[in-house]
Amino acid sequence: MGLLKYTVYRLLQAIPVLIGISIITFVLANLAPGDPVRLMLQGQQADEELVRTIEARYGLDQPVHVRYWNYMTGLVQGDLGYSIHRRRPVSELMLERAGPTLLLVLSAYVFALVTAIPLGIIAAKRRNKPTDHISRIIALIGVSTPSFWIGIMLIIVFAVRLGVLPSAGLVYPWQPPAAAGHDSYIEHWIESIRHLLLPMVALGTLQMATLMRVERTQMIESLQEDYVKLARAYGVPERTILQKHAFRSAQLPIITIVGLNLSTALGGAVLIETVFAINGMGRLFIEAIQQLDYQLIMGITMVLGAIFVIGVVITDISYAYIDPRVTYGE
């Protein structure tokens, strides 16, 4: 089976998954207590006639199944709906907030990979030594600690106690320096990194701990293979064995974890953005839930679900590039 055919096949398999996500999200959002129109008119004098008029304008007076069908019909045509609270298309709102979320998630993954892979290799090379024990303790703490709690602790230590890093907001590196009040690009990028450090570490710690445990386990198994023992018998340097023989074969599970943990990272970004007051899609999602903005809830959920599905497909395709034994069979 060719690469293109396999990719199309996997994307077609994802359609029922996305339909299931849409049904569950739509039902749960509509079962939530409260009235979105009255929340929108909170603090204003509104009679029942005005409420019914607004409900009719946004189709909220129709049965749930009719509203779901209308939404899915628009979604197939590329229409993510219209936010009743912000009175703007959902697609525009998400585009405005997508940049901070992507910056946070990608930086967290970079942090996780850059730290987890070397630590996992060192722990495997020095198995059952103090370095290995310390790395396992770090991994255990990282896996068992919620990301939002890590974020709060980082704020208390580095922002409140030491005062060396900011605790809220982001400075976007793609903006002109003058827009953020900076004189040069160097100053602008330094401030961007300073604002990104704490949320990046808070979100990436779980990914780092998971990847480090998998990397250590796979490297230990690879270093015990017969071809590695044979290379040692021929006097191949240990560094060459690690880099050329053991390392590559140990990375296939890492790619799997990176792809499957995308949903965890996106879900963690929701809480991290709230803790660090970052105006990303995660914070927008929390606001939409609080306001019962059905269209906005559905739009964000469907986009994040599609990103996760595409990430899984890319993970599957990447297998063949890492391990030549993997083929796209019938």
C-alpha positions as CSV (number, residue, x, y, z in Angstrom):
1,M,0.0,0.0,0.0
2,G,1.5,3.4,-1.1
3,L,2.0,6.3,1.3
4,L,-0.7,8.4,-0.2
5,K,-3.3,5.5,-0.2
6,Y,-2.4,4.7,3.4
7,T,-2.8,8.3,4.5
8,V,-6.2,8.6,2.8
9,Y,-7.2,5.3,4.4
10,R,-6.3,6.5,7.9
11,L,-8.0,9.9,7.4
12,L,-11.2,8.1,6.3
13,Q,-11.0,6.0,9.5
14,A,-10.9,9.2,11.5
15,I,-14.3,10.4,10.2
16,P,-16.3,8.2,12.6
17,V,-14.1,9.3,15.5
18,L,-14.7,13.0,14.7
19,I,-18.5,12.4,14.4
20,G,-18.5,10.7,17.8
21,I,-16.6,13.6,19.3
22,S,-19.1,16.0,17.8
23,I,-22.1,14.1,19.2
24,I,-20.7,13.7,22.7
25,T,-19.6,17.4,22.9
26,F,-22.9,18.7,21.5
27,V,-25.0,16.6,23.9
28,L,-22.9,17.5,27.0
29,A,-22.8,21.2,26.2
30,N,-26.6,21.3,25.8
31,L,-27.2,19.3,29.0
32,A,-25.1,21.8,31.0
33,P,-27.3,23.8,33.4
34,G,-28.0,27.4,32.5
35,D,-29.3,29.5,29.6
36,P,-26.8,31.0,27.2
37,V,-29.1,33.9,26.3
38,R,-29.7,34.9,29.9
39,L,-26.0,34.7,30.6
40,M,-25.3,36.9,27.6
41,L,-27.9,39.4,28.9
42,Q,-26.7,39.2,32.5
43,G,-27.1,42.6,34.2
44,Q,-29.6,43.9,31.6
45,Q,-33.3,44.2,31.8
46,A,-34.7,41.6,29.4
47,D,-38.3,40.4,28.9
48,E,-39.3,37.0,27.7
49,E,-40.0,38.4,24.2
50,L,-36.5,39.6,23.8
51,V,-35.1,36.3,25.0
52,R,-37.2,34.4,22.5
53,T,-36.2,36.7,19.7
54,I,-32.5,36.1,20.4
55,E,-33.0,32.4,20.7
56,A,-34.8,32.4,17.3
57,R,-32.0,34.4,15.7
58,Y,-29.3,31.9,16.8
59,G,-31.6,28.8,16.3
60,L,-31.6,28.0,20.1
61,D,-35.4,27.6,20.0
62,Q,-35.1,24.4,17.8
63,P,-34.8,20.8,19.1
64,V,-31.3,19.6,19.9
65,H,-31.2,17.1,17.0
66,V,-32.2,19.8,14.5
67,R,-29.5,22.2,15.9
68,Y,-26.9,19.4,15.7
69,W,-27.8,18.7,12.1
70,N,-27.6,22.3,11.1
71,Y,-24.3,22.6,12.8
72,M,-22.8,19.6,11.1
73,T,-24.2,20.8,7.7
74,G,-22.3,24.1,8.2
75,L,-19.2,22.3,9.5
76,V,-18.9,20.2,6.3
77,Q,-19.0,23.4,4.3
78,G,-16.2,24.9,6.5
79,D,-18.4,27.0,8.7
80,L,-17.5,26.6,12.4
81,G,-20.5,28.7,13.6
82,Y,-21.0,32.1,15.2
83,S,-20.3,33.0,18.8
84,I,-23.4,34.4,20.4
85,H,-21.5,36.1,23.2
86,R,-18.8,37.7,21.1
87,R,-21.0,38.2,18.0
88,R,-18.2,37.1,15.8
89,P,-17.4,34.0,13.7
90,V,-15.8,31.2,15.6
91,S,-13.1,30.8,13.0
92,E,-11.9,34.4,13.5
93,L,-11.8,34.0,17.3
94,M,-9.8,30.8,17.0
95,L,-7.3,32.2,14.6
96,E,-6.7,35.1,16.9
97,R,-6.0,32.7,19.8
98,A,-4.2,29.9,17.9
99,G,-0.8,31.5,17.9
100,P,-0.2,31.5,21.7
101,T,-1.4,27.9,22.1
102,L,0.7,26.6,19.3
103,L,3.8,28.5,20.7
104,L,3.1,27.0,24.1
105,V,2.5,23.4,23.0
106,L,5.4,23.3,20.5
107,S,7.9,24.9,23.0
108,A,6.7,22.3,25.7
109,Y,7.4,19.5,23.3
110,V,10.8,20.9,22.4
111,F,11.6,21.2,26.1
112,A,10.4,17.6,26.7
113,L,12.4,16.1,23.9
114,V,15.6,18.0,24.5
115,T,15.6,17.0,28.2
116,A,14.0,13.5,28.1
117,I,16.1,11.8,25.4
118,P,19.6,12.7,26.8
119,L,18.4,11.9,30.4
120,G,16.9,8.6,29.3
121,I,20.1,7.6,27.5
122,I,22.3,8.6,30.5
123,A,20.0,6.6,32.8
124,A,20.2,3.5,30.6
125,K,24.0,3.8,30.2
126,R,24.4,4.1,34.0
127,R,21.7,1.6,35.0
128,N,21.2,1.1,38.7
129,K,23.7,3.9,39.6
130,P,22.9,7.1,41.4
131,T,22.3,9.0,38.1
132,D,19.7,6.4,37.1
133,H,17.9,6.5,40.5
134,I,17.7,10.3,40.4
135,S,16.3,10.3,36.8
136,R,13.7,7.7,37.8
137,I,12.6,9.9,40.8
138,I,12.3,12.9,38.6
139,A,10.2,10.9,36.1
140,L,8.0,9.6,38.8
141,I,7.4,13.1,40.2
142,G,6.8,14.5,36.7
143,V,4.2,11.8,35.8
144,S,2.3,12.0,39.1
145,T,2.1,15.8,39.4
146,P,-0.6,17.9,37.7
147,S,0.8,20.5,35.3
148,F,-1.3,23.3,36.7
149,W,0.1,22.6,40.2
150,I,3.6,22.7,38.8
151,G,2.8,26.0,37.2
152,I,1.6,27.4,40.5
153,M,4.7,26.3,42.3
154,L,6.9,27.8,39.5
155,I,5.1,31.1,39.9
156,I,5.5,31.1,43.7
157,V,9.3,30.3,43.5
158,F,10.5,32.2,40.4
159,A,8.0,35.0,40.1
160,V,6.9,35.8,43.7
161,R,9.9,34.7,45.8
162,L,12.8,35.3,43.5
163,G,11.2,37.8,41.1
164,V,13.4,36.7,38.2
165,L,10.7,35.6,35.7
166,P,7.2,37.0,34.8
167,S,4.2,35.1,35.9
168,A,1.5,36.1,33.3
169,G,1.0,36.6,29.7
170,L,3.3,36.0,26.6
171,V,5.4,38.3,24.5
172,Y,4.8,37.0,20.9
173,P,8.1,36.7,19.0
174,W,6.3,37.3,15.6
175,Q,5.1,40.8,16.7
176,P,7.2,43.9,15.9
177,P,9.3,45.0,18.9
178,A,7.7,48.4,19.0
179,A,4.3,46.8,19.6
180,A,5.6,45.3,22.9
181,G,7.5,48.5,23.8
182,H,11.0,47.1,23.0
183,D,13.8,48.9,21.2
184,S,15.3,45.9,19.3
185,Y,14.6,42.4,18.2
186,I,17.1,41.0,20.6
187,E,15.4,42.6,23.6
188,H,12.1,41.5,22.2
189,W,13.1,37.9,21.8
190,I,14.7,37.8,25.2
191,E,11.5,39.0,26.8
192,S,9.6,36.4,24.8
193,I,11.7,33.6,26.1
194,R,11.5,34.9,29.7
195,H,7.7,35.0,29.5
196,L,7.6,31.5,27.9
197,L,9.9,29.7,30.3
198,L,7.5,29.0,33.2
199,P,4.5,27.9,31.2
200,M,6.7,25.8,28.9
201,V,8.3,23.9,31.8
202,A,4.9,23.5,33.5
203,L,3.3,22.0,30.4
204,G,6.3,20.0,29.2
205,T,7.2,18.3,32.5
206,L,4.6,15.6,32.1
207,Q,5.7,15.0,28.5
208,M,9.4,15.0,29.6
209,A,8.8,12.5,32.4
210,T,6.8,10.1,30.2
211,L,9.4,10.3,27.3
212,M,12.3,9.8,29.7
213,R,10.9,6.6,31.2
214,V,10.2,5.2,27.7
215,E,13.6,6.2,26.4
216,R,15.4,4.6,29.3
217,T,13.5,1.3,29.0
218,Q,14.0,1.2,25.2
219,M,17.7,2.0,25.4
220,I,18.3,-0.7,28.0
221,E,16.6,-3.2,25.8
222,S,18.6,-2.1,22.7
223,L,21.9,-2.2,24.6
224,Q,21.1,-5.9,25.5
225,E,20.5,-7.0,21.9
226,D,22.9,-9.5,20.3
227,Y,24.1,-7.1,17.6
228,V,25.2,-4.6,20.3
229,K,27.1,-7.3,22.1
230,L,28.7,-8.3,18.8
231,A,29.7,-4.7,18.1
232,R,31.3,-4.5,21.6
233,A,33.2,-7.8,20.9
234,Y,34.6,-6.3,17.8
235,G,35.9,-3.3,19.8
236,V,33.4,-0.7,18.4
237,P,33.6,2.4,20.7
238,E,30.7,2.7,23.2
239,R,29.8,6.1,21.8
240,T,29.4,4.7,18.3
241,I,27.3,1.8,19.7
242,L,25.0,4.3,21.4
243,Q,24.6,6.6,18.5
244,K,24.4,4.3,15.5
245,H,23.3,0.9,16.9
246,A,21.1,1.4,20.0
247,F,19.7,4.9,19.6
248,R,17.8,4.6,16.3
249,S,16.0,1.4,17.1
250,A,14.9,2.8,20.5
251,Q,13.1,5.8,19.0
252,L,10.1,4.1,17.5
253,P,8.1,4.0,20.8
254,I,9.2,7.6,21.4
255,I,7.4,8.7,18.2
256,T,4.3,6.8,19.3
257,I,4.3,8.5,22.7
258,V,4.8,12.0,21.1
259,G,1.9,11.5,18.8
260,L,-0.5,10.0,21.4
261,N,0.5,12.6,24.0
262,L,-0.6,15.4,21.7
263,S,-4.1,15.3,23.3
264,T,-2.6,15.4,26.7
265,A,-0.5,18.5,25.8
266,L,-3.5,20.3,24.3
267,G,-5.7,19.5,27.3
268,G,-2.9,20.6,29.7
269,A,-2.6,23.9,27.7
270,V,-6.2,24.7,28.7
271,L,-5.2,24.8,32.4
272,I,-1.7,26.3,31.9
273,E,-3.2,29.2,29.9
274,T,-5.6,29.9,32.7
275,V,-2.8,29.7,35.4
276,F,-0.5,32.0,33.5
277,A,-3.2,34.3,32.0
278,I,-2.3,33.5,28.4
279,N,-4.9,34.5,25.8
280,G,-4.8,31.2,23.8
281,M,-7.4,28.7,22.7
282,G,-7.4,26.9,26.0
283,R,-8.4,30.1,27.9
284,L,-11.0,30.8,25.2
285,F,-12.4,27.3,25.7
286,I,-12.8,27.9,29.4
287,E,-14.6,31.2,28.8
288,A,-16.9,29.5,26.2
289,I,-17.8,26.8,28.8
290,Q,-18.5,29.4,31.4
291,Q,-20.8,31.3,29.0
292,L,-22.4,28.2,27.5
293,D,-21.3,29.5,24.1
294,Y,-22.3,26.3,22.2
295,Q,-20.9,27.2,18.8
296,L,-17.5,28.2,20.3
297,I,-17.3,25.1,22.4
298,M,-18.0,22.9,19.4
299,G,-15.6,24.8,17.1
300,I,-12.7,24.5,19.5
301,T,-13.4,20.8,20.3
302,M,-13.7,19.8,16.7
303,V,-10.5,21.6,15.7
304,L,-8.5,20.1,18.6
305,G,-9.9,16.7,17.8
306,A,-8.9,17.1,14.1
307,I,-5.4,18.1,15.2
308,F,-5.1,15.0,17.4
309,V,-6.3,12.7,14.6
310,I,-3.8,14.2,12.1
311,G,-1.1,13.9,14.7
312,V,-1.8,10.2,15.1
313,V,-1.7,9.7,11.3
314,I,1.6,11.6,11.0
315,T,2.9,9.3,13.8
316,D,2.0,6.2,11.9
317,I,3.5,7.5,8.7
318,S,6.8,8.4,10.5
319,Y,7.3,4.8,11.5
320,A,8.6,3.7,8.1
321,Y,11.2,6.5,8.1
322,I,12.6,5.5,11.5
323,D,12.4,1.7,11.2
324,P,12.8,0.2,7.7
325,R,11.1,-3.0,8.9
326,V,7.8,-1.1,9.1
327,T,5.8,-1.1,5.8
328,Y,2.4,0.0,4.7
329,G,1.1,-3.5,4.1
330,E,-2.4,-4.4,2.8
